[in-house]
Amino acid sequence: MRILHDNEAWSNWFAFHGLAPLEIWYEDLVADTRGELHRTLAYLGLDLDPAAISVETEICRTITEIV
């Protein structure tokens, strides 16, 4: 329950200061890295040529064996 308390505290802090944070979810970032990058840049007020952005992702699976 601590995380719920912390999330509420952050929400209250942002609201008090009139800020709207950009929420980025890991699942969205993995599913659409380029789209999330463009959304983040737009939020920051940055305009970059899409051709100048190279997004390469690699998903690796790590296996750990306990002996």
CYANA upper distance limits for C-alpha pairs under 8 A (distance plus 0.5 A):
  1 MET  CA      5 HIS  CA      7.00
  2 ARG  CA      6 ASP  CA      6.64
  3 ILE  CA      7 ASN  CA      6.51
  4 LEU  CA      8 GLU  CA      6.65
  5 HIS  CA      9 ALA  CA      6.67
  6 ASP  CA     10 TRP  CA      6.73
  7 ASN  CA     11 SER  CA      6.65
  8 GLU  CA     12 ASN  CA      6.63
  9 ALA  CA     13 TRP  CA      6.67
 10 TRP  CA     14 PHE  CA      6.64
 11 SER  CA     15 ALA  CA      6.63
 12 ASN  CA     16 PHE  CA      6.50
 13 TRP  CA     17 HIS  CA      6.81
 14 PHE  CA     18 GLY  CA      6.52
 14 PHE  CA     19 LEU  CA      5.42
 14 PHE  CA     20 ALA  CA      7.07
 14 PHE  CA     21 PRO  CA      7.92
 15 ALA  CA     19 LEU  CA      6.47
 15 ALA  CA     20 ALA  CA      7.94
 22 LEU  CA     40 THR  CA      8.08
 22 LEU  CA     43 TYR  CA      7.80
 24 ILE  CA     28 ASP  CA      7.85
 24 ILE  CA     29 LEU  CA      7.68
 24 ILE  CA     36 GLU  CA      8.20
 25 TRP  CA     29 LEU  CA      6.77
 26 TYR  CA     30 VAL  CA      6.67
 27 GLU  CA     31 ALA  CA      6.56
 28 ASP  CA     32 ASP  CA      6.33
 28 ASP  CA     33 THR  CA      7.84
 28 ASP  CA     36 GLU  CA      7.60
 29 LEU  CA     33 THR  CA      5.19
 29 LEU  CA     36 GLU  CA      6.27
 32 ASP  CA     36 GLU  CA      6.65
 33 THR  CA     37 LEU  CA      6.58
 33 THR  CA     55 VAL  CA      7.74
 33 THR  CA     57 THR  CA      8.48
 34 ARG  CA     38 HIS  CA      6.75
 34 ARG  CA     55 VAL  CA      6.90
 35 GLY  CA     39 ARG  CA      6.66
 36 GLU  CA     40 THR  CA      6.55
 37 LEU  CA     41 LEU  CA      6.66
 38 HIS  CA     42 ALA  CA      6.58
 39 ARG  CA     43 TYR  CA      6.68
 40 THR  CA     44 LEU  CA      6.82
 41 LEU  CA     45 GLY  CA      6.69
 41 LEU  CA     46 LEU  CA      5.55
 41 LEU  CA     47 ASP  CA      7.26
 41 LEU  CA     48 LEU  CA      8.44
 42 ALA  CA     46 LEU  CA      6.10
 42 ALA  CA     47 ASP  CA      7.22
 48 LEU  CA     52 ALA  CA      7.55
 48 LEU  CA     53 ILE  CA      8.20
 49 ASP  CA     53 ILE  CA      7.60
